[in-house]
Amino acid sequence: MPFSLPALQALLEPGVGPRWQAVQRLLHPEMVALANRVTERAAKLLARQWPLYELSFKTRRAIDRGRGRRDPIEDYWFAFDRPPRGAGVMLTVSGAERTVAAGLQLWGTRRPQLAQLWRDARPSWEPLIDRIGTEGQARFTSRRPPLPGMRWIDHYLTQRQAQYLWAGFVYPWENLPSAERLIDDLCALLPLNEVLMELAELDLVATNTLRETPAVYVAGAPLFEQIAATIRRRGMVIDDQTLYAFHLAVQARPLVILAGPSGSGKTWLTRLYADALIGVGEGQANPIYLLVAVQPDWHSARDLLGYYNSLTGLYQPTPFLRHLLAAAGDPGQTYIVCLDEMNLARPEYYLAPILSAMETADGLIDLGTPLAETPLAGGGTVRNPFRLPINVRLIGTVNVDESTFALSDKVLDRANLIELKQVDLPALRTMYGQRIDEQVWHLLTEFQMHLSAAGKPAGYRALGETLRFIEQASGMSALEALDMQLMQRLLPRVRGDDTPRFRQALRSLLTLCSGRLPRSAERLEQMLARLDREGYTDFYGY
């Protein structure tokens, strides 16, 4: 057997801390031994490409259920992947299912590459795809069952809502194969992952072009009053003190974090601020601004900066590195990078060399290239070590929920954190004037107050779009439109465990809706009934 019985049973140990400690003491060493054997085989199978691959282990010590509730982990895994990432090969030991699984995981960002591979090279991959179909499993979200005789990959690619995919081989604890069989399974999937990465690299080359000449923009930073006026003219509601604190933070430190509920305008603020710095109008390109969508599978600086490809002798840059190069060539202008949802992955991992560079006088970052100057894929060159431009400001946006990581002290010690928390309802009301019925506005503000009491306040985005929906709903009354929007936009965010505060908030919402907003009242009754039965409820709890 590849794993001893005590190692497997570590995932059945009760308690968050005891289970994690048992996994690290008993299961982790055996996982490391198996991963080392996979590495030996893969280094021969993919001799030229294997130096690009990295090994990672599960780091989450608990399952965060929200509102302080944590459960023990149900599985433990190791994974091999490489930049530009989005897919990887992993081996998972599950205590919930009592299985060991060797598979390929693929995020939605690599779905186009999988479709291209299957379209252009089907005969080469049919044996592996069919083997997974007959001996293994493919797991993804699907609203419809496959047609008779339909391959799982065709079924996956025809399901538009299906993004994450896991495909591989699953073995029960009672009938585990040999370690050699698991290694064979992983090594059979690695070439598929490698082809997906090579196709992704080809797609990146075309998009990572560097400006030959900088765009014309206003020289010098405008006064804060001008920046504030520009931001408000574009429609953002934010109080003077918060905006001024953000402005000072951007001037004082290279890293700023914007925290707040979804829809509070964090990402929008970064773009409006960058536009205000150089006088760019709405809808126009901004050469000093870059939006980077952080991905959950980032665990290395190469995800953010790119990497050296020893096969081509080129450095494969990311748009982020291209932006830093542009900033280095334009030292008189502040450049803004928004790391959107920066805590979907661990910032201290993918930002590690940048955080270190911020604290050193020379600000150097080792890019891992063998030469002092290396050509870039797509044009240009980069020097190594690379100096972090002092005119770059990184602004990260964070949400705090079950899908994100807590910010570590290493990150917080190097950043100013600005919280966008309270929605300024009077200012939002002023924007809409007399277009919104007074009764509707009263109900909406009361609803927002009770949502806040439940710990799920709506942001400017949700409230603004609710008002626009009501304004355009000419075929129904304003109350009917409000009732529909509460069901579509605001109630789905309400979920939580049975606590006095949460239960009282649900009852207050029900009292508010009863007799006036029938759809919402009915759903709230169902949610409260589930709260009584199960001690937890959400929008779908009926």
N, C-alpha and C positions, 0 to 999 in steps of 0.2 A: 504493500500500500504506500502511496505517496505521503500520507499523513497518518500519524499515530492517533489512536482513539482519544487520549487526553488532549491532544492538540485540537481536534475537532470539537470536543465537548467544552473547550474554553469559550466557544460562542454561545453556550447555554448557561454560563455562570450568571446568577442573578445579580442585579445592581450595575449601575453605570461604571463606577470606578473599579469594582472587582472584576467585571468582565473585561474591561480594557487591559487591566494588569495581567489577567490570565492569558489573554490573546498575545500580549507582548512577550510573556514569559514562555508560553508553550507553542503557540501557532506560528508566531513571527519567525523564529529561527528556522523552522521547517520550510516556510515560504521562501526565505532567503536562500536556502540551500537549493530549492527547486528553481528559483529565478536564476541562480548562478549557472545551473546546468542548461537552462534555456539560452542564456547568454553565450555559453560555449558553442552550442549548436548553431545559433543564429549568426554568430560572428563568421562562421564558415559558409552558411547559406547566403548571407548578404554581406560578403566580405568588404565591398567598397562602401556600402551605405550604412553599415552598422555603427560606425563612429557617431552618426547623427542621432542615434536613439538614446533615450534616457529611461531609467527604471524609477518608478515611484510606487509607494505603498499608501494605503489608506491612512489618512491622518485624523479624520473625524473620530472623536472619542465617544460621541453620543449622538442620538437623533434628537434634534431640537423640535419639539412639538409646539413651540410658541408659548408666550406668557409664563416663562420660567419652567415649563415642564420639559424634562429630558428623559429619554428612554435609552437603554443600552443599545449599542450597535448590533445589527442583525447579520452583518457579513464583513469579511475582510478580504482585501485583494491586493495584487500587484499588477502593474501595467507597464507596457513598453510603448512609447510613442515618440515622435520626433516633430520638429517644426516642418511645415506651418501648422501642424496639429489639426484637430477636428476629428481624428479617428485614431484608434490604437488597439493593441491586442492585450487582453487582460485575463488573469486567472482569479476566480472568485470562489471563496469558501463561504457558503451560506448556512447560517444556523437556523434561519426561519424555514427554509425549504429543505434543509439537511442534504445539500447537494454540493458538488464541486463542478464548476463550469469553466471551460476554456473558450473564449469567444472574442470576436471583433466588435468593439463598440464604435458607433459612428454618430456624430452630431449632425444637426440639420445643415450646418455650413458646408459639409462635405457630400451632401446628397447629390448636387449636380455632378460631381466627379464620379460618383458611383453610377449614375445614369449614363454618363459618357462612356465609362469603362464597359458597361453591359451592352451598350449600343454598338461600340466599335470593336470590341474584342470578346464577344460572347463565346466563341468556340474554345478560347483558352481557359475560360473560367467556369464553363458549364460543369466539369467534373466536381469541382469544389462546391459550387452552388447546389448541385444535386445531392452531394454527400451530406451537406447541412440539412437539406430538405428531408432526407430519408433517415439519417442517423442522429441529427441534432435538432435544434430549435432556432426560430427567428422570432424575436419579440419586438413589437412596435404597436403603436396605437392604430386601430383600424375600426371604422364604423361598419364595414361590410366584410363578410367572409370571402375568401378567395373563390374564384370560379373553379369548377372541377378540372383537374389537371393543370392548374395554374401554378407556376413556380412562386416561391415565397418572395423572391426579389422583384418579380413583376408586380406582385400584389403590393409590396411596399412602395414601389415607385409610382403606382397609380393612386395611392392614397395621399391626397394633398396635405391633410392635417398631420400625417405621420412625419415626424422629424427625427427623434432619437431612435436608433436601431441597435439591437444587440443580436448577433448571429453567431452560433457556435455549437458546442457539444456539452451536454449536461449529464452528470453521473451521480446517482444517489450514494449516500454514505455507505449503505449496506452492500454496494456492489461497485466499489471504486476500481478503476483500471490501474495499471502500473504507472509509475512516474514517467516511464519512457513513452507511454501512450499519450499522456497529457502534454509532454514536450512535443511529440509528433503533431498533436492538434494545434498547438500554438504556432509551431513553425510552418504548418500548412496555411495558416491565416496571415502570417507576416508578409509574404509577397503581395497579397491583396492590399494590405495596408500601405506597403511601399509604393505600389502603382498609384493609389489614391493620392499620396503625398506628392509624387512627381507630377501628376496632373494638376494638383493645386499650385505647385510652384510655377508651372507654365501659365496658369491664370493670373498669378500675382505679377509676373514680369510686365504684362501689358498695362497694369494699373499703377505701377510704381515709377512714374515718370517725374523728373525733376524740372522745375521751371528754369528756363534759360535766362529769363530776365524777370526781375521782381515787378509786381504790379505797382501802379502809381497810387500812393495813399497820402493821407495828411501827415506831415512831418511833426514830430513831437507829441507827447501825451497831452490830451485835453484836460481841462480842469474837471474836478469831480462834479461840479454843478452841471457842466455840459454832458458828462457821461450819464448822470442821473436823469436829466431831461430827455436824452435820447432813448434810454431804456424805458421810461414811462410813456414816451410818445409811441413806442412800438407795442404798448398794451400790457406791459407787465406790472402787476400790483405787488409792491414791496415797500416796507417802511424805510424811512430815511436812515435810521440807526443801523439796521441790518445791512443796507446797501453800502453805507459808509464803512462799516466794519469789514465787509467783503473787499471793498476797494483798498483799504489800508493793508489787509492781509495779503492781497496780491502784490502790493508794492514791497512788503516786508520780507516775505518768504517765498521760495520757489515752489512750495507745495501747500495747497489750500484744499480743504475738504468741505463740501457742502452736504449737510445731512438734512433729512426731512422725509415726510411721507411721499409716496408716489404721487406725481401730479402736482407737486408744490412749486414747480418751475426751476428746479436745480439746473438741469441741462440747458434749458432755454436761457437762463441767466448767463451762463458761460458764453454762449454765442452772442447775446445782445451786448455783453461787456466788450467782447473782442470787436464787434462791429462798431461800437461807440469809440474805441481807441483809434480807429483809422478812418472813421466817417463812411463806412460801407452801408448802403441802403438795404432794405428788406429784399430778399430774393437774389442779391448779388453775391458773387464768390468772394470769400475772404481769405487772402493768402497767408494771414498770420494765425489762422485758427484751424485746429484739427480735432475732430471728434473720433475717439477710439472706443469702440464697444468692447469692454473686457469680457472674455469668455470664461466659463466655469472651469475649463480644463487647463488653464494657464498655471504652470508651476515652475517656470524658469524665465530668466531675463531674455532668453532667445525668442520667447513668444512676443515680446514687446520690441526688441531691438533687431531681430533677424539673426542670421547665423552664416558661418562660412561653409560653403559646399565644396568639399574636397574633390568631388567628381568633376566639377566644372572649373574649379579654381576661382570662382566668383563668390562674392558676399551677397547673400540673398537678403535684401533690405525689406523692412516693413515701411508702411507710410509714416509711422512714428519716427523712425530713423531719418527718413527723407526730410521730415519736418525739422528735426534737429539740425540737419545739414543746412537747410535753408536759413534757419535762425543764426547759425554760426557765420554765414556769409552776409548777414544783415544785423550787425551787433547794436545798431542804434535803435532798433525797434523791438518792443516786447512781443513775444510769440506765445500764444495760448494753446495748451493741449487739454482737452476735456477727457478724462478717463471715466467714461460713463459706467455706472454700476461697478465701481472699482473693487468692491468687496464680494463680487460673485466668485472670485478666486482670492487667494491669500496675497494681499499687496506686498507683504514682506518677502515673498518668494520672487514674483516677477519684477518687482522694483528694487531688488536687493542691491545691484551695483549702482543704481541711480541714487538710492538713499545714502549709500556710502560716499558717492561722489559729491553729494550736497554738503557733506561735513568735512571735506578735505580742501586744502588751499588750491591744489592743482585741478581738482574736479575730473580726474581721469577715469575712464571706463574701459576695461579690457574686453574687446570684442572677440577674442579667441582666434584671430587670424595669424597665419605663420609669417606674414610679411608686414612691414611697416606701412605700406600702402597697397590696398587691394581694390581691384575693379569691382564695381557693383553690377549685379544683374539688372539690365534695363538702362545702363548708362551711368557714368560718373565713377568716382573713386571715394574711398574712405580710409582715413589713417587710423592706425591702432598703436597705442591706446587712443581712444577718442575723448576729446574734452567736452564735457557737458556745458553747453552755452549758458552763460549767466543771464541771458535775456529771455530764457524760457520759463514759463510758469505752468506747472502741472496743477490742474483743478480736478479733483476727484469728486464724483457724486456717489452717495451711499444711501441705501435703504437698509433698515434693520428688520428682517423678517426671517422665516425659516429657510429661505434659499440662499442666505448670505453668511459670511464669516464675520466675527467680531474683529474690530481693528486692534492690532497689537500695540503695545507701548512703543515699539521701535518705529512704527508709522506715526503714532500720535505725537511723539516727542519731536518730530520733524515737521509738523504741520500746524496750521491754524485751522480750527474747525468752526464753521459757521452753520448755525441751525436755522433752516427755514421751516418753521413749525406752525405758527398761527396763521390761519387764513383771515385776511382783512375783509370781513364781510361788508362793512359799510363802503369801503372803496370799490369792491366788486359791484355793489348795488348802484353806485354812482355811475359806473361804466354803462349800465343798461338803462338808467333813467326810468322813464315812464313806460317803457316797452314791456315790462313784466308786471303782472297783476299783483297787487299788494297782498292778497290772501296767499297766493302761491309763494311769494317771497317769504312771508311769515312762516309758512309750513316748512319751506326748505331750510331756513335758518334754524328752526327748532329741530329739524331732523339732523342737521349738522352738529348741533349741540349734543344730542344724544349719541350720535356716532362717535364724537370725541370722548364721551363718557365710557363708551364701549372699547375705546382704544383704537378705533378705526376711522379717524376723521378723513373726509374727502379733501383732495387738494384743489388748486385753482383749475386744473385741467378738467376734472370730473364735474365740478360745479359750473364752470363756464360752458361746457358742452351740454350740460343739463338745461341751462337757461336758453341756449341757442336752439335746442330741440323743442322746447316749449314755445319759443317765439315763432318757429316755423310750422308748428302743428296746427294748421288752419282747419283741418277736418275734424277736430275734436275740441272739447273744452280744455281750458288751461289745467284744471284739476285732473282730468283724464290723462293729459300729456305728462303731468308731474308724476302721477301714479305709475305710468309706464316707465318713466325714466328712473324712478326709485328702484323698480324691479330690474332694469337693464344696467344701471351704472353704480348705484350706491349700496343696495342690499347685498349684492354678491361679495362685497368686501367684508361683511360681518361674519366673524367666526371666532370661536373661543371656548374655553372650559367654563364650567359652572362655578362662578365666583359671585359674591353678593353684588359687586359693582357691575359685572357683565349682565347678570340676570335683571337687575334694576334698569339698565339701559335698554334691554330688549322690551321690558314691560312698558317703559316710557315711550318707546317707538310705537308699540302696539296701540297705546292710548291715543297717541297723536294721529295715527292713521285710521283708527276705527271710525266708521260712519262717513269718512271723507275720501279715503284712498283704499278701496276695497281689495284690490289685488295685493297691495303691500301688506294690508292687515291680515289677509288670509295666510300669506307666506310667513309672517312673523308668528302667527299662532302655531303653525307647523314647526317652526324653529324652536319655539319655547317648549312644545311637546317633546321634541327630540332631546332638548336639554334636560327635561325631567327624566326621560328614559335612560339616557346614555351618559349624562354629565358633560356632554360636548355637543355643539351644534354648529352648522354653517348654512349657507344659502340653499344647499342641496339636501338639507336634512329633513326630508319628509317621507 
